[in-house]
């Protein structure tokens, strides 16, 4: 289970960490880069609404395996599109394929994580997401070293695809049989009515949307912002990205006890505030202050997404449907985020465009009570 999250994180960070190289080799402006990343976001949004049905039909294990294969093909295709074809359209298609694979992988492993959390009766989802973040840290550090050694994008992503296939197809074999039973029983046990019509589910989706925007903005743009905005070499930008991921991993590991002790709502309120403070330091501070800001931003972004997933799965009988809805809303962040920041970046520079993170926290602070635990509701 933990390995499934970690390998997914490694695969994700492997291609995201090469965004500066992708931009340079294809000679993209911030706006055109944002539109290229937008195609990948569309891949997520196309596949996520069907993820719950796929899980119900074939189980979480097979859904993860399907996602692994599709993502690996996309990674290889991206390397070929950038290094061999040097074609923007082919690059966008490859990113689309990666997004479809990782989205199926993501919803299925979160469904399994929710089933494990329900069985244990305590908060555990952030630990799974910490292993995802740990995988992204490893992926980013490997990428930084490969960039330093001038390893081509194709060689890097082909290796990442091979690793994803080997480990990604092996790890889900350890999923709990109970998670499979809960999944297959959901179609029978869940009450009639679409999860898209449930107000609480939609508000949880808003929290996850803002959390994903806060996290995704850093994933997509922090390396480029440090490289261009702070006038640093590419490997320093990748190191800033790795620092963000390390801080987010630490926040997820330490946050489990905080969530159990203080509850989801107060913890998320504090963390959203930390993310705002961190983003301001990255934009307005020196390079050294920016690295402090990256740490605060990473901690602040650490628990929003996994806590939203847990809240969506509070009722096991509706978990698959609600996770699909919440994930779809959350992944809209990857549609809105890249073109929005790309447009702003064309006029203000990538670094200044990150100020939008502060504005995103306001609706989340109003929506956070929707994730409150069943035992704490009045």
C-alpha positions as a Markdown table, in Angstrom:
| # | Residue | x | y | z |
|---|---|---|---|---|
| 1 | Unk | 0.0 | 0.0 | 0.0 |
| 2 | Unk | 2.7 | 2.5 | 1.0 |
| 3 | Unk | 4.8 | 1.5 | -2.0 |
| 4 | Unk | 1.9 | 2.2 | -4.4 |
| 5 | Unk | 1.7 | 5.8 | -3.1 |
| 6 | Unk | 5.5 | 6.2 | -3.2 |
| 7 | Unk | 5.9 | 4.9 | -6.8 |
| 8 | Unk | 3.0 | 7.2 | -7.9 |
| 9 | Unk | 4.8 | 10.2 | -6.4 |
| 10 | Unk | 8.1 | 9.2 | -8.0 |
| 11 | Unk | 6.5 | 8.9 | -11.5 |
| 12 | Unk | 4.7 | 12.3 | -11.0 |
| 13 | Unk | 7.8 | 14.2 | -9.9 |
| 14 | Unk | 9.9 | 12.7 | -12.7 |
| 15 | Unk | 8.1 | 14.5 | -15.4 |
| 16 | Unk | 7.1 | 17.6 | -13.5 |
| 17 | Unk | 10.7 | 18.2 | -12.5 |
| 18 | Unk | 11.6 | 18.4 | -16.2 |
| 19 | Unk | 9.2 | 21.3 | -16.9 |
| 20 | Unk | 12.0 | 23.9 | -17.1 |
| 21 | Unk | 13.9 | 21.7 | -19.6 |
| 22 | Unk | 10.6 | 21.1 | -21.6 |
| 23 | Unk | 10.0 | 24.9 | -21.7 |
| 24 | Unk | 13.6 | 25.6 | -22.8 |
| 25 | Unk | 13.8 | 22.9 | -25.5 |
| 26 | Unk | 10.4 | 23.7 | -27.0 |
| 27 | Unk | 11.0 | 27.5 | -26.6 |
| 28 | Unk | 7.6 | 28.1 | -24.8 |
| 29 | Unk | 6.5 | 31.3 | -23.2 |
| 30 | Unk | 4.9 | 31.1 | -19.7 |
| 31 | Unk | 1.5 | 31.3 | -21.4 |
| 32 | Unk | 2.1 | 28.6 | -24.0 |
| 33 | Unk | 3.6 | 26.4 | -21.2 |
| 34 | Unk | 0.4 | 26.9 | -19.2 |
| 35 | Unk | -1.7 | 25.9 | -22.2 |
| 36 | Unk | 0.4 | 22.8 | -22.7 |
| 37 | Unk | 0.0 | 21.8 | -19.1 |
| 38 | Unk | -3.7 | 22.5 | -19.4 |
| 39 | Unk | -4.0 | 19.6 | -21.9 |
| 40 | Unk | -2.7 | 17.3 | -19.2 |
| 41 | Unk | -5.2 | 18.7 | -16.7 |
| 42 | Unk | -7.9 | 17.8 | -19.2 |
| 43 | Unk | -6.7 | 14.2 | -19.2 |
| 44 | Unk | -7.3 | 14.1 | -15.4 |
| 45 | Unk | -10.8 | 15.6 | -15.6 |
| 46 | Unk | -11.8 | 13.3 | -18.5 |
| 47 | Unk | -10.8 | 10.2 | -16.6 |
| 48 | Unk | -11.6 | 11.0 | -13.0 |
| 49 | Unk | -15.5 | 10.9 | -13.2 |
| 50 | Unk | -15.2 | 7.3 | -14.5 |
| 51 | Unk | -12.7 | 6.2 | -11.9 |
| 52 | Unk | -15.3 | 5.3 | -9.4 |
| 53 | Unk | -17.1 | 3.1 | -11.9 |
| 54 | Unk | -13.9 | 1.4 | -13.0 |
| 55 | Unk | -13.1 | 0.6 | -9.3 |
| 56 | Unk | -16.6 | -0.8 | -8.8 |
| 57 | Unk | -16.3 | -2.9 | -11.9 |
| 58 | Unk | -12.8 | -4.4 | -11.6 |
| 59 | Unk | -11.6 | -3.5 | -8.1 |
| 60 | Unk | -9.0 | -1.1 | -6.8 |
| 61 | Unk | -6.1 | -3.4 | -7.5 |
| 62 | Unk | -6.7 | -3.8 | -11.2 |
| 63 | Unk | -7.5 | -0.1 | -11.5 |
| 64 | Unk | -4.2 | 0.9 | -10.1 |
| 65 | Unk | -2.4 | -1.6 | -12.5 |
| 66 | Unk | -4.3 | -0.1 | -15.4 |
| 67 | Unk | -3.2 | 3.4 | -14.4 |
| 68 | Unk | 0.4 | 2.3 | -14.0 |
| 69 | Unk | 0.6 | 1.0 | -17.5 |
| 70 | Unk | -1.0 | 4.1 | -19.1 |
| 71 | Unk | 1.2 | 6.5 | -17.1 |
| 72 | Unk | 4.4 | 4.6 | -18.0 |
| 73 | Unk | 3.4 | 4.8 | -21.7 |
| 74 | Unk | 2.9 | 8.5 | -21.3 |
| 75 | Unk | 6.3 | 9.0 | -19.6 |
| 76 | Unk | 8.0 | 7.3 | -22.5 |
| 77 | Unk | 5.9 | 9.3 | -25.0 |
| 78 | Unk | 6.8 | 12.6 | -23.3 |
| 79 | Unk | 10.5 | 11.8 | -23.6 |
| 80 | Unk | 10.2 | 11.0 | -27.3 |
| 81 | Unk | 8.1 | 14.1 | -27.9 |
| 82 | Unk | 10.6 | 16.5 | -26.3 |
| 83 | Unk | 13.9 | 15.0 | -27.3 |
| 84 | Unk | 13.2 | 13.3 | -30.6 |
| 85 | Unk | 10.2 | 15.1 | -32.2 |
| 86 | Unk | 10.6 | 18.5 | -30.4 |
| 87 | Unk | 6.9 | 19.0 | -31.0 |
| 88 | Unk | 4.5 | 20.9 | -28.8 |
| 89 | Unk | 1.4 | 19.0 | -29.9 |
| 90 | Unk | 3.1 | 15.6 | -29.3 |
| 91 | Unk | 4.2 | 16.8 | -25.9 |
| 92 | Unk | 0.7 | 17.9 | -24.9 |
| 93 | Unk | -0.7 | 14.5 | -26.0 |
| 94 | Unk | 1.9 | 12.7 | -23.9 |
| 95 | Unk | 1.1 | 14.8 | -20.8 |
| 96 | Unk | -2.6 | 14.0 | -21.4 |
| 97 | Unk | -1.8 | 10.3 | -21.4 |
| 98 | Unk | 0.3 | 10.6 | -18.2 |
| 99 | Unk | -2.6 | 12.5 | -16.5 |
| 100 | Unk | -5.1 | 9.8 | -17.4 |
| 101 | Unk | -2.9 | 7.0 | -16.0 |
| 102 | Unk | -2.0 | 8.9 | -12.8 |
| 103 | Unk | -5.6 | 9.9 | -12.2 |
| 104 | Unk | -6.9 | 6.3 | -12.3 |
| 105 | Unk | -4.0 | 5.3 | -10.2 |
| 106 | Unk | -4.7 | 8.1 | -7.7 |
| 107 | Unk | -8.4 | 7.5 | -7.1 |
| 108 | Unk | -8.0 | 3.8 | -6.8 |
| 109 | Unk | -5.1 | 4.0 | -4.2 |
| 110 | Unk | -7.1 | 6.7 | -2.3 |
| 111 | Unk | -10.1 | 4.4 | -2.2 |
| 112 | Unk | -7.9 | 1.6 | -0.8 |
| 113 | Unk | -6.4 | 4.0 | 1.7 |
| 114 | Unk | -9.8 | 5.1 | 2.9 |
| 115 | Unk | -10.8 | 1.4 | 3.4 |
| 116 | Unk | -7.7 | 0.8 | 5.5 |
| 117 | Unk | -8.4 | 4.0 | 7.5 |
| 118 | Unk | -12.0 | 2.8 | 8.2 |
| 119 | Unk | -10.8 | -0.6 | 9.3 |
| 120 | Unk | -8.2 | 0.9 | 11.7 |
| 121 | Unk | -10.6 | 3.5 | 13.1 |
| 122 | Unk | -8.0 | 6.3 | 13.2 |
| 123 | Unk | -6.4 | 8.8 | 10.9 |
| 124 | Unk | -3.9 | 7.2 | 8.5 |
| 125 | Unk | -4.5 | 8.8 | 5.1 |
| 126 | Unk | -1.9 | 11.5 | 5.6 |
| 127 | Unk | 0.7 | 8.8 | 6.1 |
| 128 | Unk | -0.1 | 7.3 | 2.8 |
| 129 | Unk | 0.1 | 10.7 | 1.2 |
| 130 | Unk | 3.4 | 11.2 | 3.0 |
| 131 | Unk | 4.8 | 8.2 | 1.1 |
| 132 | Unk | 3.5 | 9.8 | -2.1 |
| 133 | Unk | 5.3 | 13.0 | -1.2 |
| 134 | Unk | 8.4 | 10.9 | -0.2 |
| 135 | Unk | 8.3 | 9.4 | -3.7 |
| 136 | Unk | 8.1 | 12.9 | -5.2 |
| 137 | Unk | 11.1 | 14.0 | -3.1 |
| 138 | Unk | 13.1 | 11.1 | -4.4 |
| 139 | Unk | 12.0 | 11.7 | -7.9 |
| 140 | Unk | 12.9 | 15.4 | -7.7 |
| 141 | Unk | 16.3 | 14.7 | -6.2 |
| 142 | Unk | 17.1 | 12.1 | -8.9 |
| 143 | Unk | 16.0 | 14.6 | -11.5 |
| 144 | Unk | 18.2 | 17.3 | -10.0 |
| 145 | Unk | 21.2 | 15.0 | -10.2 |
| 146 | Unk | 20.3 | 14.0 | -13.8 |
| 147 | Unk | 19.9 | 17.6 | -14.8 |
| 148 | Unk | 23.3 | 18.4 | -13.3 |
| 149 | Unk | 24.8 | 15.6 | -15.4 |
| 150 | Unk | 23.0 | 16.8 | -18.5 |
| 151 | Unk | 21.0 | 13.5 | -18.9 |
| 152 | Unk | 18.5 | 13.9 | -21.7 |
| 153 | Unk | 14.8 | 14.0 | -20.9 |
| 154 | Unk | 14.1 | 10.8 | -22.9 |
| 155 | Unk | 16.7 | 8.7 | -21.0 |
| 156 | Unk | 15.4 | 10.1 | -17.7 |
| 157 | Unk | 11.7 | 9.4 | -18.3 |
| 158 | Unk | 12.3 | 6.1 | -20.0 |
| 159 | Unk | 14.0 | 5.0 | -16.8 |
| 160 | Unk | 11.2 | 6.4 | -14.7 |
| 161 | Unk | 8.6 | 4.5 | -16.8 |
| 162 | Unk | 10.5 | 1.2 | -16.4 |
| 163 | Unk | 10.6 | 1.7 | -12.6 |
| 164 | Unk | 6.9 | 2.5 | -12.5 |
| 165 | Unk | 6.0 | -0.6 | -14.4 |
| 166 | Unk | 8.1 | -2.9 | -12.3 |
| 167 | Unk | 7.2 | -1.6 | -8.9 |
| 168 | Unk | 3.8 | -0.2 | -9.8 |
| 169 | Unk | 2.5 | -3.5 | -11.0 |
| 170 | Unk | 3.9 | -5.4 | -8.0 |
| 171 | Unk | 2.8 | -3.2 | -5.1 |
| 172 | Unk | -1.0 | -3.4 | -5.5 |
| 173 | Unk | -0.9 | -7.2 | -5.1 |
| 174 | Unk | -0.7 | -6.5 | -1.3 |
| 175 | Unk | -4.0 | -4.6 | -1.2 |
| 176 | Unk | -6.4 | -5.8 | 1.5 |
| 177 | Unk | -9.1 | -8.2 | 0.4 |
| 178 | Unk | -11.5 | -6.2 | 2.6 |
| 179 | Unk | -10.9 | -3.1 | 0.4 |
| 180 | Unk | -12.0 | -5.1 | -2.6 |
| 181 | Unk | -15.1 | -6.3 | -0.9 |
| 182 | Unk | -16.1 | -2.8 | 0.2 |
| 183 | Unk | -15.6 | -1.5 | -3.3 |
| 184 | Unk | -17.6 | -4.2 | -5.0 |
| 185 | Unk | -20.4 | -3.8 | -2.4 |
| 186 | Unk | -20.6 | -0.1 | -2.9 |
| 187 | Unk | -22.8 | -0.4 | -5.9 |
| 188 | Unk | -25.4 | -2.4 | -4.0 |
| 189 | Unk | -25.1 | -0.7 | -0.6 |
| 190 | Unk | -25.1 | 3.0 | -1.6 |
| 191 | Unk | -28.4 | 4.8 | -1.5 |
| 192 | Unk | -30.0 | 6.1 | -4.7 |
| 193 | Unk | -29.0 | 9.5 | -6.0 |
| 194 | Unk | -25.9 | 11.1 | -7.5 |
| 195 | Unk | -23.0 | 12.2 | -5.2 |
| 196 | Unk | -22.8 | 15.2 | -7.5 |
| 197 | Unk | -26.1 | 16.5 | -5.8 |
| 198 | Unk | -24.8 | 16.2 | -2.2 |
| 199 | Unk | -24.0 | 19.7 | -0.8 |
| 200 | Unk | -21.4 | 18.4 | 1.7 |
| 201 | Unk | -19.6 | 16.4 | -1.0 |
| 202 | Unk | -19.4 | 19.5 | -3.2 |
| 203 | Unk | -18.1 | 21.7 | -0.4 |
| 204 | Unk | -15.4 | 19.1 | 0.5 |
| 205 | Unk | -14.6 | 19.2 | -3.2 |
| 206 | Unk | -14.0 | 23.0 | -2.9 |
| 207 | Unk | -11.6 | 22.4 | 0.0 |
| 208 | Unk | -9.7 | 19.8 | -2.1 |
| 209 | Unk | -9.8 | 22.1 | -5.1 |
| 210 | Unk | -8.0 | 24.9 | -3.2 |
| 211 | Unk | -5.6 | 22.4 | -1.6 |
| 212 | Unk | -4.8 | 21.1 | -5.0 |
| 213 | Unk | -4.3 | 24.6 | -6.4 |
| 214 | Unk | -2.0 | 25.4 | -3.5 |
| 215 | Unk | 0.0 | 22.2 | -3.9 |
| 216 | Unk | -0.2 | 22.1 | -7.7 |
| 217 | Unk | 1.0 | 25.7 | -8.1 |
| 218 | Unk | 4.2 | 24.8 | -6.3 |
| 219 | Unk | 4.6 | 21.6 | -8.2 |
| 220 | Unk | 4.3 | 23.2 | -11.6 |
| 221 | Unk | 5.9 | 26.6 | -11.1 |
| 222 | Unk | 8.2 | 26.7 | -8.0 |
| 223 | Unk | 11.3 | 25.4 | -9.9 |
| 224 | Unk | 10.8 | 27.9 | -12.7 |
| 225 | Unk | 10.0 | 30.8 | -10.3 |
| 226 | Unk | 13.3 | 30.3 | -8.4 |
| 227 | Unk | 15.2 | 29.8 | -11.6 |
| 228 | Unk | 13.9 | 32.9 | -13.4 |
| 229 | Unk | 12.6 | 35.1 | -10.6 |
| 230 | Unk | 15.6 | 34.7 | -8.3 |
| 231 | Unk | 18.1 | 34.3 | -11.2 |
| 232 | Unk | 19.3 | 30.9 | -10.1 |
| 233 | Unk | 20.6 | 27.9 | -12.2 |
| 234 | Unk | 18.2 | 25.1 | -13.1 |
| 235 | Unk | 19.5 | 22.7 | -10.5 |
| 236 | Unk | 18.8 | 25.3 | -7.7 |
| 237 | Unk | 15.2 | 25.5 | -9.0 |
| 238 | Unk | 14.8 | 21.8 | -8.9 |
| 239 | Unk | 16.3 | 21.8 | -5.4 |
| 240 | Unk | 13.7 | 24.3 | -4.3 |
| 241 | Unk | 11.0 | 21.9 | -5.7 |
| 242 | Unk | 12.6 | 19.0 | -3.7 |
| 243 | Unk | 12.6 | 21.2 | -0.6 |
| 244 | Unk | 8.9 | 21.9 | -1.0 |
| 245 | Unk | 8.2 | 18.2 | -1.4 |
| 246 | Unk | 10.3 | 17.3 | 1.7 |
| 247 | Unk | 8.4 | 19.9 | 3.8 |
| 248 | Unk | 5.1 | 18.5 | 2.6 |
| 249 | Unk | 6.2 | 15.0 | 3.4 |
| 250 | Unk | 7.1 | 16.0 | 7.0 |
| 251 | Unk | 3.8 | 17.8 | 7.4 |
| 252 | Unk | 1.9 | 14.7 | 6.4 |
| 253 | Unk | 3.8 | 12.4 | 8.7 |
| 254 | Unk | 3.6 | 14.8 | 11.7 |
| 255 | Unk | 0.0 | 15.9 | 10.9 |
| 256 | Unk | -1.6 | 12.6 | 11.7 |
| 257 | Unk | -1.4 | 13.2 | 15.5 |
| 258 | Unk | -2.5 | 16.8 | 15.1 |
| 259 | Unk | -5.6 | 15.7 | 13.2 |
| 260 | Unk | -6.5 | 13.1 | 15.8 |
| 261 | Unk | -5.9 | 15.5 | 18.7 |
| 262 | Unk | -7.3 | 18.8 | 17.5 |
| 263 | Unk | -9.6 | 17.7 | 14.6 |
| 264 | Unk | -9.6 | 18.4 | 10.9 |
| 265 | Unk | -11.1 | 21.9 | 10.9 |
| 266 | Unk | -8.6 | 23.8 | 13.2 |
| 267 | Unk | -5.6 | 22.1 | 11.8 |
| 268 | Unk | -6.5 | 22.9 | 8.2 |
| 269 | Unk | -7.2 | 26.5 | 9.0 |
| 270 | Unk | -3.7 | 26.9 | 10.5 |
| 271 | Unk | -2.1 | 25.1 | 7.5 |
| 272 | Unk | -3.8 | 27.2 | 4.9 |
| 273 | Unk | -2.5 | 30.3 | 6.7 |
| 274 | Unk | 1.0 | 28.9 | 6.6 |
| 275 | Unk | 0.8 | 28.3 | 2.9 |
| 276 | Unk | -0.1 | 31.9 | 2.3 |
| 277 | Unk | 2.8 | 33.1 | 4.4 |
| 278 | Unk | 5.2 | 30.8 | 2.7 |
| 279 | Unk | 4.1 | 31.9 | -0.8 |
| 280 | Unk | 4.6 | 35.5 | 0.1 |
| 281 | Unk | 8.2 | 34.8 | 1.3 |
| 282 | Unk | 8.9 | 33.0 | -2.0 |
| 283 | Unk | 7.7 | 35.9 | -4.0 |
| 284 | Unk | 8.8 | 38.9 | -2.0 |
| 285 | Unk | 11.9 | 37.6 | -0.2 |
| 286 | Unk | 15.6 | 37.0 | -1.1 |
| 287 | Unk | 16.6 | 33.6 | -2.4 |
| 288 | Unk | 17.4 | 32.4 | 1.2 |
| 289 | Unk | 14.0 | 33.7 | 2.5 |
| 290 | Unk | 12.4 | 32.0 | -0.5 |
| 291 | Unk | 13.7 | 28.6 | 0.7 |
| 292 | Unk | 12.2 | 29.3 | 4.1 |
| 293 | Unk | 9.0 | 30.2 | 2.4 |
| 294 | Unk | 9.1 | 27.0 | 0.4 |
| 295 | Unk | 9.3 | 25.0 | 3.7 |
| 296 | Unk | 6.3 | 26.9 | 5.1 |
| 297 | Unk | 4.4 | 26.5 | 1.9 |
| 298 | Unk | 5.1 | 22.8 | 1.8 |
| 299 | Unk | 3.9 | 22.3 | 5.4 |
| 300 | Unk | 0.8 | 24.4 | 4.7 |
| 301 | Unk | -0.1 | 22.4 | 1.6 |
| 302 | Unk | 0.5 | 19.0 | 3.3 |
| 303 | Unk | -2.9 | 17.9 | 4.7 |
| 304 | Unk | -5.6 | 19.6 | 2.6 |
| 305 | Unk | -5.8 | 16.9 | 0.0 |
| 306 | Unk | -5.6 | 13.7 | 2.1 |
| 307 | Unk | -8.0 | 15.2 | 4.7 |
| 308 | Unk | -10.5 | 15.9 | 2.0 |
| 309 | Unk | -10.2 | 12.3 | 0.7 |
| 310 | Unk | -10.8 | 11.0 | 4.2 |
| 311 | Unk | -13.8 | 13.3 | 4.6 |
| 312 | Unk | -15.3 | 12.1 | 1.3 |
| 313 | Unk | -14.9 | 8.5 | 2.4 |
| 314 | Unk | -16.5 | 8.9 | 5.9 |
| 315 | Unk | -19.3 | 6.6 | 4.7 |
| 316 | Unk | -17.8 | 3.4 | 3.2 |
| 317 | Unk | -20.9 | 2.6 | 1.3 |
| 318 | Unk | -20.6 | 5.9 | -0.7 |
| 319 | Unk | -16.8 | 6.1 | -0.7 |
| 320 | Unk | -16.2 | 5.3 | -4.4 |
| 321 | Unk | -18.8 | 7.7 | -5.7 |
| 322 | Unk | -17.9 | 10.5 | -3.4 |
| 323 | Unk | -14.1 | 10.1 | -3.9 |
| 324 | Unk | -14.7 | 10.2 | -7.7 |
| 325 | Unk | -16.6 | 13.5 | -7.3 |
| 326 | Unk | -14.2 | 15.1 | -4.9 |
| 327 | Unk | -11.2 | 14.0 | -7.0 |
| 328 | Unk | -12.8 | 15.5 | -10.1 |
| 329 | Unk | -13.4 | 18.8 | -8.5 |
| 330 | Unk | -9.9 | 18.8 | -7.0 |
| 331 | Unk | -8.3 | 18.1 | -10.3 |
| 332 | Unk | -10.1 | 21.1 | -11.8 |
| 333 | Unk | -7.2 | 22.9 | -10.1 |
| 334 | Unk | -4.9 | 21.5 | -12.8 |
| 335 | Unk | -7.2 | 23.0 | -15.4 |
| 336 | Unk | -7.5 | 26.4 | -13.9 |
| 337 | Unk | -4.0 | 26.7 | -12.4 |
| 338 | Unk | -1.6 | 26.3 | -15.4 |
| 339 | Unk | -3.3 | 28.7 | -17.8 |
| 340 | Unk | -4.2 | 31.2 | -15.1 |
| 341 | Unk | -0.6 | 31.4 | -13.8 |
| 342 | Unk | 0.7 | 31.3 | -17.3 |
| 343 | Unk | -1.4 | 34.3 | -18.3 |
| 344 | Unk | -0.4 | 36.2 | -15.2 |
| 345 | Unk | 3.2 | 35.2 | -15.7 |
| 346 | Unk | 3.3 | 36.6 | -19.3 |
| 347 | Unk | 2.5 | 40.0 | -17.8 |
| 348 | Unk | 4.2 | 39.9 | -14.4 |
| 349 | Unk | 6.7 | 37.1 | -14.6 |
| 350 | Unk | 6.4 | 33.6 | -13.1 |
| 351 | Unk | 7.5 | 34.7 | -9.6 |
| 352 | Unk | 4.9 | 37.4 | -9.2 |
| 353 | Unk | 2.2 | 35.2 | -10.5 |
| 354 | Unk | 2.5 | 33.0 | -7.4 |
| 355 | Unk | 0.8 | 35.8 | -5.3 |
| 356 | Unk | -2.5 | 34.2 | -6.5 |
| 357 | Unk | -1.9 | 31.5 | -3.8 |
| 358 | Unk | -2.9 | 34.0 | -1.1 |
| 359 | Unk | -6.2 | 34.7 | -2.8 |
| 360 | Unk | -7.0 | 31.0 | -3.1 |
| 361 | Unk | -7.0 | 30.5 | 0.7 |
| 362 | Unk | -10.0 | 32.7 | 1.4 |
| 363 | Unk | -12.7 | 30.4 | 0.0 |
| 364 | Unk | -11.0 | 27.4 | 1.6 |
| 365 | Unk | -11.2 | 28.9 | 5.1 |
| 366 | Unk | -14.9 | 29.3 | 4.7 |
| 367 | Unk | -15.4 | 25.8 | 3.3 |
| 368 | Unk | -13.2 | 23.9 | 5.8 |
| 369 | Unk | -16.0 | 23.0 | 8.3 |
| 370 | Unk | -17.4 | 20.6 | 5.7 |
| 371 | Unk | -14.6 | 18.2 | 6.4 |
| 372 | Unk | -15.4 | 17.9 | 10.1 |
| 373 | Unk | -15.3 | 14.3 | 11.4 |
| 374 | Unk | -18.7 | 12.6 | 12.0 |
| 375 | Unk | -18.0 | 12.2 | 15.7 |
| 376 | Unk | -17.4 | 16.0 | 16.0 |
| 377 | Unk | -20.5 | 17.1 | 14.1 |
| 378 | Unk | -23.4 | 18.6 | 16.0 |
